[in-house]
Amino acid sequence: MQIRSIDQELQNNSYPGRGIIIGRSADGTKAVTAYFIMGRSENSRNRIFVEDGEGIRTQAFDPEKLTDPSLVIYAPVRVLGNKTIVTNGDQTDTIYEYMDRQFTFEQALRTREFEPDAPNYTPRISGIMHIEGGCYHYAMSILKSNNGDPSSCLRHTFTYHNAKPGEGHFIHTYQGDGNPLPSFEGEPELISIPNDLEDFTQLLWNSLNEDNKISLFVRFIDIETGSYETRIINKHH
């Protein structure tokens, strides 16, 4: 698979929807993740990311404009010991609760399916990062309808053992804009991951469509110590 530049991938897609990036810094010392949200409706656009313990949650920027919290208010990032969970919905909590009871990432997601937002049936995308003893592995998942047929749920998991320095993977909800919105297809896209947190954060934010971008979260985790640095950018602030 050819390695791609994330800025080109984002600039060439006006509406990837929500996206998860997981990888390893080029120097091999950091586990890297990013999560962004976009929106077309007023309800979707009326959001910000706020820190919540070791994770983050979405919050209405203007509470009076919040019409339906069900699919827009959730915790995208939670930390369970040496595992960091990143998702585009409340399945973050499902993964956290199941893994806390010694079930696997895949077992947790077998209890969930795509979002009930006909006719889009937005995929649920999820990632899990596991750092232990200087080793770093991660996995990504997508739960989607069968080509728009809600009677069938397709569950795909992609596992990356001993993550390679300078490489990451990018999965997002939509192939691009449309009505209904077309679900992501294929494997997560192989992208390059740099060393600098600030540079990567700005690169991602500046590459997202200006009209549709809402919020961005980026975290670099030290693979030896588990300490981390986080950046959050909100369009509304």
Secondary structure by P-SEA (a helix, b strand, c coil): cbbbbaaaaaaaccccccbbbbbbccccccbbbbbbbbbcccccccbbbbbcccbbbbbbccccccccccccccccccccccbbbbbcccaaaaaaaaaaaccccccccccccccccccccbbbbbbbbbbccccccbbbbbbbcccccccbbbbbbbbbccccccccccccccccccccccccccccbbbbbbccaaaaaaaaaaacccccccbbbbbbbccccccbbbbbbbccc
